[in-house]
Amino acid sequence: MIDFPLIAGSFLVAIVVGLTGMGGGALMTPMMMLFFNVPPLAAVSSDLVASAVMKPVGSFVHLRHGTVNLRLVGWLCAGSVPTAFCGVFLARAWAVGDGVKYALGVALLLAVAGLAAKTLIGDRGGTADAKEVRVRPIPTLLVGMIGGLIVGVSSVGSGSLIIVALIALYPALKANQLVGTDLVQAVPLVVSAALGHLLFGDFQVDLTLSLLIGSIPGVYLGARISSRAPGGLIRAMLAIVLLASALKLLNVDNVVTLVALAVATAVIVVGWRWRVRAAARASSGSADLSRAR
């Protein structure tokens, strides 16, 4: 049976995903668990199957434009595909208690850290062509293995954690090449995790259909308006939402949660003002240099 409130919720979440490029699992799965009382394993299973349907769309665009390092994708997938499949067995074992719920909470905390790292270094794109970058097999394989395991257990990580690791490992890659490589490697990763959940998880057809009906137009709308929105501010607000969801899933006391959110908000406000002032000084310096010439 189609769930219309869930369709509306997934539509709103998908708009945020389209605006920020954030992986849907970091938002969609907690939404289903916290607001719609979907069991943790069913939420992870249905979200991954829905993601497996949607992920290939963006990756094909990057493949056509040549902004993908296929050798890098190969090493990532060699690590992530088997561990993503194995992660399903961990999720199923933990589903007896609150294991999946706590694993998702920890994964969301990692996603918040990833957003912070991406905000600090994500805009510093390199200059090298994707085909010119030398691949580091062992570190890349390890990143794939860890990322795949996290995705298999929690559905979080394919779009929020792995790209941060790629930024650290391959700073020479241009921003669009990082995104393209991350999108393409996420396809077999998510398909592997989804297949595992189809076979051994708690996949529910009506739940997945509701997600797809709401999220497909939502992602499209968010992507259309993303160029007009202040991306840095949206990522900051998203970090607050993810932090609140993580603490809620981890059963943190309400007072501690409020204090943590207040501290995070203060840090974001100070950081935002610092970035605005730094950008203003840089713009002023460039203008003075142009006049001097």
C-alpha positions in Angstrom: 0.0 0.0 0.0 1.4 3.4 -1.0 2.1 5.7 2.0 1.3 9.3 1.0 2.8 10.9 4.1 6.0 9.0 3.4 5.9 10.2 -0.2 5.7 13.8 1.0 8.5 13.3 3.5 10.8 11.6 0.9 10.0 14.5 -1.6 11.2 17.1 1.0 14.3 15.1 1.9 15.2 14.5 -1.8 15.1 18.2 -2.4 17.8 18.7 0.2 19.8 15.8 -1.4 19.5 17.5 -4.8 20.6 20.8 -3.3 23.6 19.6 -1.4 24.7 16.4 -3.1 24.5 14.6 0.2 23.8 10.9 0.1 20.1 10.2 0.6 20.8 7.4 3.2 22.0 9.9 5.8 18.6 11.6 5.7 16.0 9.2 4.3 16.7 6.3 6.6 16.6 8.4 9.9 13.4 10.1 8.6 11.7 6.7 8.1 12.8 5.5 11.6 12.1 8.6 13.6 9.0 10.0 12.0 7.3 7.0 10.4 8.3 4.3 13.0 9.7 2.0 10.2 11.8 -0.8 11.8 15.6 -0.1 11.4 16.4 -3.1 9.1 13.3 -2.4 6.9 14.3 1.3 6.6 17.9 0.4 5.6 16.8 -2.3 3.1 14.1 -0.2 1.3 16.3 2.9 1.2 19.2 1.0 -0.4 17.0 -0.6 -3.0 15.5 2.8 -3.9 19.1 4.2 -4.1 20.1 1.4 -6.5 17.4 2.6 -8.9 18.4 6.3 -8.7 22.2 6.2 -8.5 23.0 5.3 -12.1 21.3 8.4 -13.5 23.9 10.9 -12.4 26.8 8.5 -13.0 26.0 8.1 -16.7 26.2 11.9 -17.2 29.8 12.0 -15.7 30.8 9.0 -17.7 29.7 10.7 -20.9 31.7 13.8 -20.0 34.9 11.9 -19.1 35.0 13.1 -15.4 35.6 9.7 -14.0 38.8 7.8 -13.1 37.8 4.3 -13.9 40.9 2.7 -12.4 40.2 4.5 -9.2 36.6 3.3 -9.4 37.8 -0.3 -9.9 40.0 -0.3 -6.8 37.2 1.2 -4.7 34.7 -1.3 -5.9 37.1 -4.2 -5.3 37.0 -3.3 -1.6 33.4 -2.0 -1.2 31.3 -4.5 -3.2 32.1 -7.6 -1.1 32.1 -5.8 2.3 28.8 -4.1 1.4 27.2 -7.5 0.8 28.7 -8.8 4.1 27.5 -5.7 5.9 23.9 -7.0 5.4 24.6 -10.0 7.6 25.9 -7.7 10.4 22.7 -5.6 10.0 20.5 -8.7 10.2 22.3 -9.9 13.3 22.1 -6.5 15.0 18.4 -6.1 14.1 17.4 -8.4 17.0 18.3 -5.5 19.3 19.0 -1.9 18.6 22.3 -2.6 16.8 21.2 -1.1 13.4 19.8 1.9 15.1 23.1 2.6 17.0 25.2 1.8 13.9 23.1 4.4 12.0 23.7 6.9 14.7 27.4 6.4 14.6 27.4 6.6 10.8 25.5 9.9 11.0 28.1 11.3 13.3 30.7 10.3 10.8 28.6 12.0 8.1 28.6 15.2 10.1 32.4 15.0 10.4 32.5 14.4 6.7 30.4 17.5 6.0 32.7 19.6 8.1 35.8 18.2 6.3 34.1 18.8 2.9 33.3 22.4 3.9 36.9 23.0 4.9 38.7 21.4 1.9 36.0 20.4 -0.6 36.1 23.7 -2.5 39.9 23.4 -3.0 39.7 21.5 -6.3 42.9 20.4 -7.9 44.0 20.9 -11.5 44.9 17.5 -12.7 42.9 15.5 -15.3 41.2 12.4 -13.9 43.3 10.2 -16.2 46.5 11.7 -15.1 46.1 11.1 -11.3 48.2 8.2 -10.0 46.1 5.7 -8.2 47.2 4.5 -4.7 45.8 0.9 -4.7 46.1 -0.2 -1.0 44.7 3.0 0.6 42.0 3.1 -2.0 41.1 -0.5 -1.4 40.9 0.1 2.4 38.6 3.1 1.8 36.3 1.0 -0.3 36.2 -1.8 2.3 35.4 0.4 5.2 32.9 2.5 3.2 31.2 -0.6 1.8 30.8 -2.1 5.3 29.2 1.1 6.6 26.8 1.3 3.6 25.8 -2.4 4.0 24.9 -1.9 7.7 23.4 1.6 7.7 22.9 2.7 4.1 25.0 5.8 4.9 28.4 6.5 3.4 28.3 6.1 -0.4 27.8 9.9 -1.0 28.9 11.4 2.3 32.0 9.6 3.6 33.8 8.1 0.7 34.1 11.4 -1.2 35.8 12.9 1.8 38.3 10.1 1.8 38.9 10.7 -1.9 39.5 14.4 -1.3 42.2 13.5 1.3 43.8 10.8 -0.9 43.6 12.6 -4.2 43.7 16.4 -3.7 44.9 16.9 -7.3 41.5 15.8 -8.7 39.2 18.5 -9.8 35.9 18.9 -7.9 33.7 17.6 -10.8 36.1 14.6 -11.2 35.8 13.8 -7.5 32.0 13.9 -7.7 32.0 11.9 -10.9 34.3 9.2 -9.6 32.4 9.0 -6.4 29.0 8.7 -8.2 30.2 5.9 -10.5 31.8 3.8 -7.7 28.7 4.2 -5.6 26.6 2.4 -8.3 28.0 -1.2 -7.8 28.5 -0.5 -4.1 24.8 0.3 -3.6 23.6 -2.4 -5.9 25.7 -5.0 -4.0 24.3 -3.8 -0.7 20.7 -3.6 -2.1 21.1 -7.2 -3.4 22.2 -8.4 0.0 19.2 -6.7 1.6 16.8 -8.1 -1.0 18.0 -11.6 -0.2 18.7 -11.4 3.5 17.3 -8.0 4.8 13.8 -6.8 5.3 12.9 -5.3 1.9 9.3 -4.0 1.6 7.9 -3.2 -1.9 5.3 -0.6 -0.8 7.9 1.3 1.3 10.4 1.4 -1.6 7.7 2.5 -4.1 6.7 5.4 -1.8 10.4 6.5 -1.5 10.8 6.4 -5.3 7.6 8.3 -6.0 8.6 11.1 -3.7 12.3 11.2 -4.1 12.7 11.2 -7.9 10.9 14.5 -8.5 12.4 15.9 -5.3 16.0 15.2 -6.4 15.3 16.7 -9.8 13.8 19.9 -8.2 16.6 20.2 -5.7 19.2 19.9 -8.5 17.5 22.5 -10.6 17.6 25.2 -7.8 21.0 24.2 -6.3 22.9 26.8 -8.3 20.8 29.6 -6.8 21.1 28.5 -3.2 23.9 29.3 -0.8 25.5 25.8 -0.6 27.7 26.5 2.4 24.7 27.6 4.5 22.6 24.6 3.4 25.4 22.2 4.3 25.7 23.9 7.7 21.9 23.5 8.4 22.1 19.9 7.2 24.9 19.2 9.6 22.7 20.4 12.5 19.9 18.1 11.3 22.2 15.1 11.0 23.7 15.7 14.4 20.2 15.9 16.0 19.2 12.7 14.3 22.4 10.9 15.3 22.0 11.9 19.0 18.3 10.9 18.9 19.2 7.5 17.5 21.8 7.0 20.1 19.3 7.8 22.9 21.4 10.7 24.2 19.7 12.7 27.0 17.6 15.7 25.8 19.6 18.2 27.8 22.9 16.9 26.4 21.4 17.0 22.9 20.3 20.6 23.2 23.8 21.6 24.5 25.5 19.8 21.7 23.3 21.4 19.1 23.8 24.9 20.6 27.6 24.5 20.6 27.5 23.2 17.0 25.3 26.1 15.9 27.6 28.6 17.6 30.6 27.1 15.8 28.8 27.2 12.5 27.9 30.9 12.9 31.4 31.9 13.9 32.9 29.8 11.0 30.4 31.3 8.6 31.2 34.9 9.6 34.9 34.1 9.3 34.5 32.7 5.8 32.4 35.7 4.7 35.0 38.1 6.0 37.9 36.1 4.5 36.1 36.1 1.1 35.5 39.9 1.4 39.2 40.5 2.1 40.2 38.3 -0.8 37.8 40.2 -3.1 39.1 43.5 -1.9 42.7 42.4 -2.4 42.0 41.3 -6.0 40.3 44.6 -6.7 43.2 46.6 -5.4 45.7 44.5 -7.5 43.6 45.1 -10.6 43.6 48.9 -10.0 47.4 48.8 -9.4 47.9 47.2 -12.8 
